[in-house]
């Protein structure tokens, strides 16, 4: 949903809808952290990671592809090419 559409359905313009959504997400994150329901996001060691998730039965990993700014130089660019997006006949 775009912020303009969010603003339309909530009775405000798009920029106010964006600001209010960001504020709401920040308040929710803080409340979840304060109540102890937010997941831990950083670990110093592999052992710390394993200990944290040992008590959990299932681990979900977000594998969403992230955009990466590639260098303009073609030779340097080769180091950043994953090769995943090849067309197959």
C-alpha positions as CSV (number, residue, x, y, z in Angstrom):
1,X,0.0,0.0,0.0
2,X,1.4,3.4,-0.9
3,X,1.5,6.2,1.7
4,X,-0.9,8.2,-0.5
5,X,-3.4,5.3,-0.4
6,X,-2.8,4.8,3.3
7,X,-3.5,8.5,3.9
8,X,-6.6,8.4,1.8
9,X,-8.2,5.5,3.8
10,X,-7.1,7.0,7.1
11,X,-8.1,10.6,6.3
12,X,-4.8,12.3,6.0
13,X,-2.2,13.1,3.3
14,X,0.6,10.7,2.3
15,X,3.4,12.4,4.2
16,X,1.4,12.4,7.5
17,X,0.4,8.8,6.9
18,X,4.1,7.9,6.6
19,X,5.1,9.8,9.7
20,X,2.3,8.2,11.7
21,X,3.1,4.8,10.5
22,X,6.8,5.2,11.4
23,X,5.8,6.5,14.9
24,X,3.4,3.6,15.4
25,X,6.1,1.0,14.4
26,X,8.6,2.7,16.7
27,X,6.1,2.6,19.6
28,X,5.2,-1.0,18.9
29,X,8.9,-2.1,18.7
30,X,9.7,-0.3,22.0
31,X,6.7,-1.9,23.7
32,X,7.6,-5.4,22.5
33,X,11.2,-4.9,23.6
34,X,10.1,-3.6,27.0
35,X,7.7,-6.6,27.5
36,X,10.4,-9.1,26.4
37,X,8.5,-10.2,23.3
38,X,10.8,-8.8,20.6
39,X,13.4,-11.2,19.2
40,X,17.1,-10.7,19.8
41,X,18.7,-9.4,16.6
42,X,22.4,-9.4,17.3
43,X,24.7,-12.1,18.8
44,X,28.4,-11.7,19.7
45,X,29.2,-15.4,19.0
46,X,27.8,-18.5,17.3
47,X,27.5,-20.1,20.8
48,X,25.4,-17.2,22.0
49,X,23.1,-17.6,18.9
50,X,22.8,-21.4,19.5
51,X,22.0,-21.0,23.2
52,X,19.3,-18.4,22.4
53,X,17.6,-20.6,19.8
54,X,18.0,-23.9,21.6
55,X,14.8,-23.4,23.5
56,X,12.8,-22.7,20.3
57,X,11.4,-25.4,18.2
58,X,11.3,-23.4,14.9
59,X,13.5,-20.8,13.4
60,X,12.2,-18.6,10.6
61,X,14.8,-16.8,8.4
62,X,13.8,-13.9,6.2
63,X,15.5,-14.7,2.9
64,X,14.2,-11.6,1.1
65,X,16.5,-10.4,-1.6
66,X,18.2,-7.1,-0.8
67,X,19.2,-4.5,-3.4
68,X,22.9,-3.8,-3.6
69,X,24.5,-0.8,-5.2
70,X,27.1,-2.2,-7.6
71,X,30.2,-0.4,-8.7
72,X,30.3,1.2,-12.2
73,X,33.6,-0.4,-13.1
74,X,32.8,-3.7,-15.0
75,X,35.9,-5.5,-13.6
76,X,35.1,-4.6,-10.0
77,X,31.4,-5.4,-10.6
78,X,32.2,-9.0,-11.3
79,X,33.1,-9.5,-7.7
80,X,29.5,-8.6,-6.7
81,X,27.7,-10.7,-9.3
82,X,25.9,-13.7,-7.8
83,X,25.0,-15.4,-11.1
84,X,21.5,-16.3,-9.8
85,X,19.5,-14.4,-12.4
86,X,20.3,-16.3,-15.6
87,X,17.7,-17.1,-18.2
88,X,17.1,-20.7,-18.8
89,X,15.7,-21.9,-22.2
